């Protein structure tokens, strides 16, 4: 089973997004300067649809 978490976090970092803090459970809160908002990133992304949705919420294009 694929795990997209590392690739999603790498793309967020390359786009200038920054880790803010741990969220509830296994989630992390990241800040996206592209949309000037915080987004939630799951630390166990197993679906490409979820990975693409996370990137979309951060203001980035689909990648998977």
Backbone as numpy.savetxt, mean C-alpha at the origin, in Angstrom:
# Nx Ny Nz CAx CAy CAz Cx Cy Cz
1.18 -19.64 -3.07 0.34 -18.45 -3.07 1.23 -17.20 -3.07
0.88 -16.27 -3.91 1.66 -15.04 -4.04 1.44 -14.12 -2.84
2.47 -13.35 -2.52 2.36 -12.33 -1.49 2.85 -11.03 -2.11
1.93 -10.08 -2.31 2.23 -8.84 -3.00 2.69 -7.72 -2.07
2.73 -7.97 -0.78 3.01 -6.92 0.19 4.34 -6.22 -0.07
5.39 -6.97 -0.27 6.72 -6.38 -0.47 6.74 -5.47 -1.71
6.13 -5.94 -2.81 6.10 -5.14 -4.04 5.26 -3.88 -3.87
4.14 -3.99 -3.17 3.28 -2.82 -2.94 4.03 -1.79 -2.11
4.66 -2.22 -1.03 5.41 -1.29 -0.17 6.56 -0.64 -0.93
7.23 -1.41 -1.80 8.33 -0.86 -2.59 7.82 0.22 -3.53
6.70 -0.04 -4.20 6.12 0.95 -5.11 5.66 2.19 -4.36
5.08 2.01 -3.18 4.65 3.15 -2.37 5.86 4.01 -1.99
6.94 3.36 -1.55 8.14 4.09 -1.15 8.75 4.83 -2.32
8.81 4.19 -3.48 9.37 4.82 -4.68 8.55 6.05 -5.10
7.25 6.03 -4.80 6.38 7.14 -5.17 6.40 8.26 -4.13
7.18 8.07 -3.05 7.29 9.11 -2.03 6.37 8.92 -0.85
5.65 7.81 -0.80 4.78 7.53 0.35 5.64 7.11 1.53
5.15 7.40 2.73 5.93 7.08 3.93 5.10 6.31 4.94
5.79 5.40 5.66 5.16 4.65 6.73 4.92 5.60 7.90
3.69 5.56 8.47 3.36 6.44 9.59 3.37 5.66 10.90
2.58 4.58 10.96 2.49 3.81 12.20 1.82 2.48 11.94
1.85 1.61 12.95 1.11 0.36 12.90 -0.37 0.67 13.09
-1.21 -0.07 12.41 -2.65 0.08 12.57 -3.18 -1.08 13.39
-4.47 -1.35 13.23 -5.06 -2.47 13.96 -4.68 -3.79 13.31
-4.46 -4.79 14.13 -4.12 -6.11 13.60 -2.81 -6.08 12.84
-2.86 -6.61 11.62 -1.63 -6.66 10.81 -1.61 -5.58 9.73
-2.26 -4.46 9.98 -2.30 -3.37 9.02 -1.32 -2.26 9.40
-0.91 -1.52 8.38 -0.02 -0.37 8.59 -0.68 0.86 8.00
-0.39 2.02 8.57 -0.89 3.29 8.06 0.25 3.97 7.34
0.01 4.35 6.09 0.99 5.03 5.26 0.42 6.37 4.83
1.30 7.34 4.58 0.88 8.65 4.08 1.26 8.76 2.61
0.29 9.19 1.78 0.54 9.38 0.36 0.52 10.87 0.04
1.67 11.45 -0.34 1.70 12.88 -0.71 0.97 13.14 -2.03
0.75 12.10 -2.82 0.08 12.24 -4.11 -1.37 12.69 -3.90
-2.03 12.07 -2.92 -3.43 12.42 -2.64 -3.58 13.18 -1.32
-2.45 13.38 -0.62 -2.44 14.09 0.66 -3.34 13.44 1.69
-3.27 12.12 1.79 -4.09 11.35 2.73 -3.33 10.15 3.27
-3.88 9.58 4.33 -3.36 8.34 4.88 -4.10 7.18 4.24
-3.39 6.07 4.02 -4.02 4.87 3.49 -3.64 3.69 4.39
-4.44 2.64 4.33 -4.19 1.44 5.11 -3.60 0.37 4.20
-2.52 -0.24 4.66 -1.85 -1.29 3.89 -1.84 -2.56 4.73
-2.42 -3.62 4.19 -2.44 -4.92 4.86 -1.05 -5.54 4.74
-0.58 -6.21 5.77 0.77 -6.78 5.71 0.76 -8.20 5.16
-0.37 -8.66 4.65 -0.45 -9.99 4.04 -1.31 -9.96 2.79
-0.92 -9.16 1.80 -1.71 -9.01 0.58 -1.49 -10.24 -0.31
-2.51 -11.07 -0.46 -2.39 -12.30 -1.24 -3.11 -12.22 -2.58
-3.90 -11.18 -2.80 -4.67 -11.03 -4.03 -4.15 -9.86 -4.85
-4.00 -10.06 -6.16 -3.54 -8.97 -7.01 -4.57 -7.86 -7.05
-5.84 -8.21 -6.86 -6.90 -7.20 -6.85 -6.74 -6.27 -5.64
-6.43 -6.85 -4.50 -6.20 -6.05 -3.29 -4.95 -5.20 -3.45
-3.92 -5.77 -4.05 -2.67 -5.02 -4.27 -2.93 -3.81 -5.17
-3.66 -4.03 -6.27 -3.97 -2.93 -7.18 -4.87 -1.89 -6.52
-5.81 -2.32 -5.70 -6.71 -1.38 -5.01 -5.92 -0.52 -4.02
-4.95 -1.12 -3.34 -4.11 -0.36 -2.41 -3.33 0.72 -3.16
-2.77 0.36 -4.30 -2.04 1.34 -5.11 -2.98 2.44 -5.61
-4.18 2.05 -6.01 -5.17 3.01 -6.49 -5.54 4.01 -5.39
-5.72 3.51 -4.18 -6.07 4.39 -3.05 -4.94 5.38 -2.76
-3.70 5.00 -3.09 -2.56 5.88 -2.86 -2.35 6.85 -4.03
-3.16 6.70 -5.08 -3.04 7.59 -6.23 -2.08 7.10 -7.29
-1.75 5.82 -7.24 -0.82 5.22 -8.19 -1.58 4.33 -9.19
-0.99 4.08 -10.36 -1.66 3.21 -11.34 -1.55 1.74 -10.94
-2.41 0.90 -11.54 -2.36 -0.54 -11.31 -1.01 -1.08 -11.75
-0.54 -2.12 -11.09 0.76 -2.69 -11.42 0.74 -4.21 -11.52
-0.33 -4.86 -11.08 -0.36 -6.32 -11.05 -1.50 -6.88 -11.86
